[in-house]
Amino acid sequence: MNPKLKAVERDPAEAVCSAVVKAGTGWLHEVRAGQILRIVDLCGNQSADVLLYNAHDTAERYNVNNTIAAQRSTLIELGTELRSNDDNVMFTVVADTCGEHDTLGSGCSAEGNAIRYTDRTRFMHSCRDTFVRHFSDMPGMSKRDQTCNLNFFTKVQLGTTGSLEFVDGISGPGKYVDLEAKMDVLVLLSNCAQLNNPCNDYNPTPVQMLIWDAEKG
């Protein structure tokens, strides 16, 4: 068995929160310390872009550099501790049936679309637009509070010359990742509707978000 993969049976009927998020839309929810957040790639090859904030002090948020330095890997996988800018653990990956997830490539933007795919794509949907829309539901937050995000079910490979390349086809229908909260965390998801690169297999689809309370005993 692949040591990077681990499946854990959890009953969706026992989840305290369940939501299906369409491609091109977002989801904002607090996950309390000890709870398990599961992100499910319902149809396969979707990209779920996520920002994380301390629910009680949003100045503390997910930090790519601290996460990469702690695990000495540029990919998120089973056992990875997702760390904040204060070097505190926000989530730990406790189950994963996909295997590897990206934290190098930031969320797509209007400017990025124009640079990468010609100016005709400038006004196509972008994850950064989704993040900004949801900041209005987070007091005191604005587009300045966007940080480098996680991209679940997406693999971006770092080349020998420093180039970043999408690796297609690493996920599949029903694959999921489970995150155990180590503090109260605000989770902001943009379910990417990118049509111009392989991160969504050129066919954006829904993801499911499930939360279970901490296990007793």
Contacts in CASP RR format, 6 or more apart in sequence:
PFRMAT RR
TARGET T0000
AUTHOR 0000-0000-0000
METHOD contacts of the structure
MODEL  1
MNPKLKAVERDPAEAVCSAVVKAGTGWLHEVRAGQILRIVDLCGNQSADV
LLYNAHDTAERYNVNNTIAAQRSTLIELGTELRSNDDNVMFTVVADTCGE
HDTLGSGCSAEGNAIRYTDRTRFMHSCRDTFVRHFSDMPGMSKRDQTCNL
NFFTKVQLGTTGSLEFVDGISGPGKYVDLEAKMDVLVLLSNCAQLNNPCN
DYNPTPVQMLIWDAEKG
2 99 0 8 1.000
3 78 0 8 1.000
4 77 0 8 1.000
4 78 0 8 1.000
4 96 0 8 1.000
4 99 0 8 1.000
4 100 0 8 1.000
5 78 0 8 1.000
5 96 0 8 1.000
5 97 0 8 1.000
5 98 0 8 1.000
5 99 0 8 1.000
6 78 0 8 1.000
6 94 0 8 1.000
6 95 0 8 1.000
6 96 0 8 1.000
6 97 0 8 1.000
7 95 0 8 1.000
7 97 0 8 1.000
8 94 0 8 1.000
8 95 0 8 1.000
8 178 0 8 1.000
10 36 0 8 1.000
10 38 0 8 1.000
10 178 0 8 1.000
10 210 0 8 1.000
10 212 0 8 1.000
12 18 0 8 1.000
12 210 0 8 1.000
14 212 0 8 1.000
15 38 0 8 1.000
15 210 0 8 1.000
15 211 0 8 1.000
15 212 0 8 1.000
16 35 0 8 1.000
16 211 0 8 1.000
16 212 0 8 1.000
16 213 0 8 1.000
17 29 0 8 1.000
17 209 0 8 1.000
17 210 0 8 1.000
17 211 0 8 1.000
18 208 0 8 1.000
18 209 0 8 1.000
18 210 0 8 1.000
18 211 0 8 1.000
19 27 0 8 1.000
19 29 0 8 1.000
19 208 0 8 1.000
19 209 0 8 1.000
20 42 0 8 1.000
20 206 0 8 1.000
20 207 0 8 1.000
20 208 0 8 1.000
20 209 0 8 1.000
21 27 0 8 1.000
21 189 0 8 1.000
21 191 0 8 1.000
21 206 0 8 1.000
21 207 0 8 1.000
21 208 0 8 1.000
21 209 0 8 1.000
22 191 0 8 1.000
22 206 0 8 1.000
23 46 0 8 1.000
23 191 0 8 1.000
23 192 0 8 1.000
23 193 0 8 1.000
23 200 0 8 1.000
23 204 0 8 1.000
23 205 0 8 1.000
23 206 0 8 1.000
24 125 0 8 1.000
24 130 0 8 1.000
24 190 0 8 1.000
24 191 0 8 1.000
24 192 0 8 1.000
24 193 0 8 1.000
24 204 0 8 1.000
25 130 0 8 1.000
25 191 0 8 1.000
26 130 0 8 1.000
26 133 0 8 1.000
26 134 0 8 1.000
26 188 0 8 1.000
26 189 0 8 1.000
26 190 0 8 1.000
26 191 0 8 1.000
27 187 0 8 1.000
27 188 0 8 1.000
27 189 0 8 1.000
27 191 0 8 1.000
27 209 0 8 1.000
28 134 0 8 1.000
28 137 0 8 1.000
28 138 0 8 1.000
28 186 0 8 1.000
28 187 0 8 1.000
28 188 0 8 1.000
28 189 0 8 1.000
29 186 0 8 1.000
29 187 0 8 1.000
29 209 0 8 1.000
29 211 0 8 1.000
30 55 0 8 1.000
30 184 0 8 1.000
30 185 0 8 1.000
30 186 0 8 1.000
30 187 0 8 1.000
31 37 0 8 1.000
31 179 0 8 1.000
31 181 0 8 1.000
31 184 0 8 1.000
31 185 0 8 1.000
31 187 0 8 1.000
31 211 0 8 1.000
32 55 0 8 1.000
32 181 0 8 1.000
32 184 0 8 1.000
33 181 0 8 1.000
33 182 0 8 1.000
33 183 0 8 1.000
33 184 0 8 1.000
33 214 0 8 1.000
34 180 0 8 1.000
34 181 0 8 1.000
34 182 0 8 1.000
34 213 0 8 1.000
34 214 0 8 1.000
35 180 0 8 1.000
35 181 0 8 1.000
35 211 0 8 1.000
35 212 0 8 1.000
35 213 0 8 1.000
35 214 0 8 1.000
36 94 0 8 1.000
36 178 0 8 1.000
36 179 0 8 1.000
36 180 0 8 1.000
36 181 0 8 1.000
36 211 0 8 1.000
36 212 0 8 1.000
36 214 0 8 1.000
37 91 0 8 1.000
37 178 0 8 1.000
37 179 0 8 1.000
37 181 0 8 1.000
37 187 0 8 1.000
37 209 0 8 1.000
37 210 0 8 1.000
37 211 0 8 1.000
38 95 0 8 1.000
38 176 0 8 1.000
38 177 0 8 1.000
38 178 0 8 1.000
38 179 0 8 1.000
38 208 0 8 1.000
38 209 0 8 1.000
38 210 0 8 1.000
38 211 0 8 1.000
38 212 0 8 1.000
39 48 0 8 1.000
39 50 0 8 1.000
39 152 0 8 1.000
39 153 0 8 1.000
39 176 0 8 1.000
39 177 0 8 1.000
39 179 0 8 1.000
39 189 0 8 1.000
39 207 0 8 1.000
39 208 0 8 1.000
39 209 0 8 1.000
40 174 0 8 1.000
40 175 0 8 1.000
40 176 0 8 1.000
40 207 0 8 1.000
40 208 0 8 1.000
40 209 0 8 1.000
40 210 0 8 1.000
41 48 0 8 1.000
41 98 0 8 1.000
41 152 0 8 1.000
41 153 0 8 1.000
41 171 0 8 1.000
41 172 0 8 1.000
41 173 0 8 1.000
41 174 0 8 1.000
41 175 0 8 1.000
41 176 0 8 1.000
41 207 0 8 1.000
42 173 0 8 1.000
42 174 0 8 1.000
42 205 0 8 1.000
42 206 0 8 1.000
42 207 0 8 1.000
42 208 0 8 1.000
43 172 0 8 1.000
43 173 0 8 1.000
43 203 0 8 1.000
43 205 0 8 1.000
43 206 0 8 1.000
44 153 0 8 1.000
44 171 0 8 1.000
44 172 0 8 1.000
44 173 0 8 1.000
44 174 0 8 1.000
44 175 0 8 1.000
44 201 0 8 1.000
44 205 0 8 1.000
45 153 0 8 1.000
45 168 0 8 1.000
45 169 0 8 1.000
45 170 0 8 1.000
45 171 0 8 1.000
45 172 0 8 1.000
45 198 0 8 1.000
45 200 0 8 1.000
45 201 0 8 1.000
45 203 0 8 1.000
45 205 0 8 1.000
46 153 0 8 1.000
46 171 0 8 1.000
46 191 0 8 1.000
46 192 0 8 1.000
46 200 0 8 1.000
46 201 0 8 1.000
46 204 0 8 1.000
46 205 0 8 1.000
46 206 0 8 1.000
46 207 0 8 1.000
47 151 0 8 1.000
47 152 0 8 1.000
47 153 0 8 1.000
47 154 0 8 1.000
47 192 0 8 1.000
47 194 0 8 1.000
47 199 0 8 1.000
47 200 0 8 1.000
48 151 0 8 1.000
48 152 0 8 1.000
48 153 0 8 1.000
48 189 0 8 1.000
48 190 0 8 1.000
48 191 0 8 1.000
48 192 0 8 1.000
48 207 0 8 1.000
49 107 0 8 1.000
49 127 0 8 1.000
49 131 0 8 1.000
49 149 0 8 1.000
49 150 0 8 1.000
49 151 0 8 1.000
49 152 0 8 1.000
49 189 0 8 1.000
49 190 0 8 1.000
49 191 0 8 1.000
49 192 0 8 1.000
50 149 0 8 1.000
50 150 0 8 1.000
50 151 0 8 1.000
50 152 0 8 1.000
50 187 0 8 1.000
50 188 0 8 1.000
50 189 0 8 1.000
50 190 0 8 1.000
51 61 0 8 1.000
51 62 0 8 1.000
51 131 0 8 1.000
51 146 0 8 1.000
51 147 0 8 1.000
51 149 0 8 1.000
51 150 0 8 1.000
51 187 0 8 1.000
51 188 0 8 1.000
52 61 0 8 1.000
52 62 0 8 1.000
52 82 0 8 1.000
52 84 0 8 1.000
52 90 0 8 1.000
52 91 0 8 1.000
52 150 0 8 1.000
52 185 0 8 1.000
52 186 0 8 1.000
52 187 0 8 1.000
52 188 0 8 1.000
53 60 0 8 1.000
53 61 0 8 1.000
53 62 0 8 1.000
53 138 0 8 1.000
53 145 0 8 1.000
53 185 0 8 1.000
53 186 0 8 1.000
53 188 0 8 1.000
54 60 0 8 1.000
54 61 0 8 1.000
54 84 0 8 1.000
54 88 0 8 1.000
54 90 0 8 1.000
54 183 0 8 1.000
54 184 0 8 1.000
54 185 0 8 1.000
54 186 0 8 1.000
55 183 0 8 1.000
55 184 0 8 1.000
55 185 0 8 1.000
55 186 0 8 1.000
56 184 0 8 1.000
58 138 0 8 1.000
58 140 0 8 1.000
58 141 0 8 1.000
58 145 0 8 1.000
58 186 0 8 1.000
60 84 0 8 1.000
60 85 0 8 1.000
60 86 0 8 1.000
60 88 0 8 1.000
61 84 0 8 1.000
61 85 0 8 1.000
61 145 0 8 1.000
61 147 0 8 1.000
62 82 0 8 1.000
62 83 0 8 1.000
62 84 0 8 1.000
62 85 0 8 1.000
62 90 0 8 1.000
62 147 0 8 1.000
62 148 0 8 1.000
62 149 0 8 1.000
62 150 0 8 1.000
63 83 0 8 1.000
63 84 0 8 1.000
63 85 0 8 1.000
63 87 0 8 1.000
63 147 0 8 1.000
64 103 0 8 1.000
64 104 0 8 1.000
64 147 0 8 1.000
64 148 0 8 1.000
66 83 0 8 1.000
66 84 0 8 1.000
66 85 0 8 1.000
66 87 0 8 1.000
67 76 0 8 1.000
67 80 0 8 1.000
67 81 0 8 1.000
67 82 0 8 1.000
67 83 0 8 1.000
67 103 0 8 1.000
68 74 0 8 1.000
68 103 0 8 1.000
70 81 0 8 1.000
70 83 0 8 1.000
70 87 0 8 1.000
71 80 0 8 1.000
71 81 0 8 1.000
73 80 0 8 1.000
74 103 0 8 1.000
74 104 0 8 1.000
74 158 0 8 1.000
75 100 0 8 1.000
75 101 0 8 1.000
75 102 0 8 1.000
75 103 0 8 1.000
75 155 0 8 1.000
76 82 0 8 1.000
76 93 0 8 1.000
76 100 0 8 1.000
76 101 0 8 1.000
76 102 0 8 1.000
76 103 0 8 1.000
76 150 0 8 1.000
76 152 0 8 1.000
77 93 0 8 1.000
77 96 0 8 1.000
77 99 0 8 1.000
77 100 0 8 1.000
77 101 0 8 1.000
78 93 0 8 1.000
78 94 0 8 1.000
78 95 0 8 1.000
78 96 0 8 1.000
78 99 0 8 1.000
79 92 0 8 1.000
79 93 0 8 1.000
79 94 0 8 1.000
80 92 0 8 1.000
80 93 0 8 1.000
81 89 0 8 1.000
81 91 0 8 1.000
81 92 0 8 1.000
81 182 0 8 1.000
82 89 0 8 1.000
82 90 0 8 1.000
82 91 0 8 1.000
82 92 0 8 1.000
82 93 0 8 1.000
82 150 0 8 1.000
82 179 0 8 1.000
83 89 0 8 1.000
83 90 0 8 1.000
84 90 0 8 1.000
88 182 0 8 1.000
88 183 0 8 1.000
89 182 0 8 1.000
89 183 0 8 1.000
90 181 0 8 1.000
90 182 0 8 1.000
90 183 0 8 1.000
90 185 0 8 1.000
91 179 0 8 1.000
91 180 0 8 1.000
91 181 0 8 1.000
91 182 0 8 1.000
91 185 0 8 1.000
92 179 0 8 1.000
92 180 0 8 1.000
92 182 0 8 1.000
93 177 0 8 1.000
93 178 0 8 1.000
93 179 0 8 1.000
94 178 0 8 1.000
94 179 0 8 1.000
94 180 0 8 1.000
95 176 0 8 1.000
95 177 0 8 1.000
95 178 0 8 1.000
96 176 0 8 1.000
96 177 0 8 1.000
96 178 0 8 1.000
97 174 0 8 1.000
97 175 0 8 1.000
97 176 0 8 1.000
97 177 0 8 1.000
98 152 0 8 1.000
98 153 0 8 1.000
98 170 0 8 1.000
98 171 0 8 1.000
98 172 0 8 1.000
98 175 0 8 1.000
98 176 0 8 1.000
98 177 0 8 1.000
99 170 0 8 1.000
100 155 0 8 1.000
100 170 0 8 1.000
101 150 0 8 1.000
101 151 0 8 1.000
101 152 0 8 1.000
101 153 0 8 1.000
101 154 0 8 1.000
101 155 0 8 1.000
101 177 0 8 1.000
102 150 0 8 1.000
102 151 0 8 1.000
102 154 0 8 1.000
102 155 0 8 1.000
102 156 0 8 1.000
103 148 0 8 1.000
103 149 0 8 1.000
103 150 0 8 1.000
103 151 0 8 1.000
104 156 0 8 1.000
104 158 0 8 1.000
104 164 0 8 1.000
105 148 0 8 1.000
105 151 0 8 1.000
105 156 0 8 1.000
105 164 0 8 1.000
106 148 0 8 1.000
106 149 0 8 1.000
107 126 0 8 1.000
107 127 0 8 1.000
107 128 0 8 1.000
107 149 0 8 1.000
107 151 0 8 1.000
107 190 0 8 1.000
107 192 0 8 1.000
108 126 0 8 1.000
108 127 0 8 1.000
108 128 0 8 1.000
108 192 0 8 1.000
108 194 0 8 1.000
109 126 0 8 1.000
109 127 0 8 1.000
109 128 0 8 1.000
109 129 0 8 1.000
110 122 0 8 1.000
110 123 0 8 1.000
110 124 0 8 1.000
110 126 0 8 1.000
110 128 0 8 1.000
110 129 0 8 1.000
111 122 0 8 1.000
112 126 0 8 1.000
113 121 0 8 1.000
113 122 0 8 1.000
113 124 0 8 1.000
113 126 0 8 1.000
113 196 0 8 1.000
114 121 0 8 1.000
114 122 0 8 1.000
116 196 0 8 1.000
116 197 0 8 1.000
117 196 0 8 1.000
121 196 0 8 1.000
124 193 0 8 1.000
124 195 0 8 1.000
124 196 0 8 1.000
125 193 0 8 1.000
125 194 0 8 1.000
126 194 0 8 1.000
127 149 0 8 1.000
127 190 0 8 1.000
127 192 0 8 1.000
127 194 0 8 1.000
128 143 0 8 1.000
128 146 0 8 1.000
128 190 0 8 1.000
130 190 0 8 1.000
130 191 0 8 1.000
131 143 0 8 1.000
131 146 0 8 1.000
131 149 0 8 1.000
131 188 0 8 1.000
131 190 0 8 1.000
132 142 0 8 1.000
132 143 0 8 1.000
132 146 0 8 1.000
134 188 0 8 1.000
135 141 0 8 1.000
135 142 0 8 1.000
135 143 0 8 1.000
135 145 0 8 1.000
138 145 0 8 1.000
138 186 0 8 1.000
138 188 0 8 1.000
149 190 0 8 1.000
151 192 0 8 1.000
151 199 0 8 1.000
152 177 0 8 1.000
153 170 0 8 1.000
153 171 0 8 1.000
153 175 0 8 1.000
153 177 0 8 1.000
154 166 0 8 1.000
154 170 0 8 1.000
154 199 0 8 1.000
155 166 0 8 1.000
155 167 0 8 1.000
155 170 0 8 1.000
156 164 0 8 1.000
156 165 0 8 1.000
156 166 0 8 1.000
156 167 0 8 1.000
157 164 0 8 1.000
157 165 0 8 1.000
157 166 0 8 1.000
157 167 0 8 1.000
158 164 0 8 1.000
159 165 0 8 1.000
166 197 0 8 1.000
166 198 0 8 1.000
166 199 0 8 1.000
167 198 0 8 1.000
168 198 0 8 1.000
168 201 0 8 1.000
169 198 0 8 1.000
169 201 0 8 1.000
189 207 0 8 1.000
189 209 0 8 1.000
191 204 0 8 1.000
191 206 0 8 1.000
191 207 0 8 1.000
192 199 0 8 1.000
192 200 0 8 1.000
192 204 0 8 1.000
193 200 0 8 1.000
193 204 0 8 1.000
194 200 0 8 1.000
194 204 0 8 1.000
195 202 0 8 1.000
195 204 0 8 1.000
196 202 0 8 1.000
END
